[in-house]
Amino acid sequence: MTAAGDSADNGAGIVIVGGGIAGASAAEALRREGYAGRVTLVGEEAVPPYERPPLSKEFLLGRLPEERLFPRPAEGYAAEGIELLLGERAVALDVAAHQVRLASGRNLPYRRALIVTGSVPLRLSVPGVELPGVLTLRTVADARVLAEGIRATGATGGRVVIVGAGFIGAEVAADCRMLGVAVTLIEQLGAPMERVLGPEVGGLLAEVHRTHGVDLRLGEAVAAFRGDGRVEEVVTASGARIPCALALVGVGVRPADEWLAGSGVARQDGVLVDAFCQTSVPDVFAAGDVANWPYTPPGSGSGAGADAGGLPAERVRVEHWDNALRQPEAAARAMLGRPASYAPVPYFWSDQYDLKLQYVGYARRWDQLVTRGRLDDGTLAAFYLAGGRIAAALSANRPRELVALKRLVGAALDPSLLADAALDFKALLARVPRL
């Protein structure tokens, strides 16, 4: 397919399934790259694509009006010749017929299709989880209900209970305290965000939350939600009963790929793609939260610039805004016949109280953790080392050094240098041996 479209289009063009920021990023990239064919963006929500990160941050705190969540209004897409099909859900993919089937019964023909359906929140399988007042947070509609509920709870002196201390849970707990609302945060693991940050750094974050007045229950699970017509208390596995006016379940997400069952598209913890965002079937690509792709760390044992003993390549599925914005751009170029290997350094951030936590790289496991500074005063930096190399790094309140921090991923440096608070990230980068 050329930039202008090719003769095989037959008017079908490119269908993008998923109405989030990943879908918008892909559609806009197609136009920037000169594609003049038909672009159709299918979104299950009835609103145009919007930014999700502020839903658990500025929007929930009332600092960001809802209209600023939307990079552009619906008419802005129309001006670019991008057709929005909002409030439409894809239910099947027919790769033989090159069609996407919608819940409304409509079949959309495609020349090439991009899957960017993202992820959906996991639900607990415990009694009372369907009670009114037991919420999840994924969409702007969810955020409206949650924001109203938190404020109503605060006005009556009630308590919010949050189940799960991952990104969503930890951020919303911080929001509650910043709004003066009592909150209990329940987590099965030993520390907030432990799966990503590890027990040591997660333990430091736990102390920050406790200092701000969060009732933090670690190593605890939920057995039931109870209430007469609405949630009134949460019962834990240890038998504790915690009164509440509102409960939020934030125990993770799963890829929204079930609609692809029977399509022939290979799936394993999401849609399997290669380095060019191509799925296992012709003319179908995937990107964003739903895509499981081969991550090649800088200096790894394969690819250009590789060196011996580098970090191993592995398959990942990244559920963060930066990836949802950038990977669809790579998919757009690949769909136009100009593929380039997608090889970023993963990145995410989290705002909690007066902390801006920024994390670069990807580390499921590490054999050494090197820290400097303190989290409670916003000077912490943490380096996650595997085989003597920086697999990932975390910093607090150092946004101006983000570029240098990203470039440190994959580097092998003496741990004593990493621990030296007198060396900023740019100074560390100057110490990296050059081949």
C-alpha positions, 0 to 999 in steps of 0.5 A: 500500500502506497502513501496515496492508497493503491488499486487493491483498496477498492474503497475499503481503505484502513479500518482502525478498531479502537477509539482511544488515543492509540486509534487517534494516533494511528489515524493522524499518522496515516494522514501525516504520512500522506495516505489519502485513502479511506480511514475509519476509526471504530470506537465503543465509547460515544465520545471521540478519543481522549487522554486517559492518564488524567482520569486518575490524576488532574481530572479526578482532583478537579484541576482539569476540565473534561473538555481538555481531555480531548486532543481534538473534537469530532469535527477535527477528525472529519476535517482530516477525512477520518470517519468516526464510528462512535458507540460501535463495538467490534465483535468479530474479524473475518480475515478471509473476507477482510471485514470487521463485524460490529455489534450493530450487524454492520460489516466494515470492509478493510484493505488493512486493519489495525487493532488498538482495542486496549484493555479492560479492568479485571473484576473481583469474583467475590460476593457483593461486587455488583453492588452500586457504589463498587466502581472501576476506573477506565473510561471518562464516564467511570471517572465522572462517577468516581469524582462525584462519589469521592466528593459526596463521600467527603461531604458526609465524612465517609470513607472510600475503600480502594482494592489494589495498590497498583497505578490506579489504586495508589493514584486515586488514594493520593487524590482522596487524601489531597481532597481531604477524604478518608481512604483505606487502600487494600493490597494483597502484596507487601507494598504499593506498586510492588510488581513494578517497583519491587518491595524496597521502593514499594515499601518507601512509597507505602510510608509516603501514603501512610504519612499522608493519612492513608489507612494502608492494609498490605498482605490483605485480600477482599472477601466480600462487599456488603450493603443494603442496596448499595455498598456499605462495607468491605470485608477482608479475608482476615475478617476485618470489616471496613465501613465505606460509602464508595469502593474502587476496584483497581486490581489490573486489566486484561487485553480487550482481544476476546472479540478476535476468537476464531479469527486466526489472529494469534493471541497470548496475553494480547495480540502477538505482533512482530517488531513491525506491529504485524499480526499472524495474519496478512493485512492485520496489525495491532498496537498499544495496550492490546499488543504483545510485542518483542522488546529489544533493550538497548545494547541487547544481544540482538540487533544493531549496536548489540554487544556481548552480555547485553540485556535479553530481548523478551515479549512485553505488553505495555499498558501506558500512554507513551506506548499507546501514542508511539506504537500506533505511529509505527503501525501506520508506517508499516501499513503503508509499506514503510516498516521500521522496527519499533524499538523504544525505551518504555516509559511511564509516569505516576503523580502521587501527592507532590511526587512525579515518579518517572520510570524508564525501561522494563524489568520483570526481574533484577538481581541488584537494586541501587538507590540514592536519595529519599522518596519522602523529600522527592530526591530518590533515584533507583536503578534496577540492574540485571547482569550488571546492566541497567534494565530500568530506572525510576526517578522522583521529581527530575523531569528535566533529566528524563532524556538522559535517564532513558539513554542510561537503560542498557548501560553497564556502570559501577554501582558506586557511581549510580549511588553517588547523589553528586552525579546527575544523570547527564554526568552518569551518561558521560561515564558510560563506556563507548564502543 
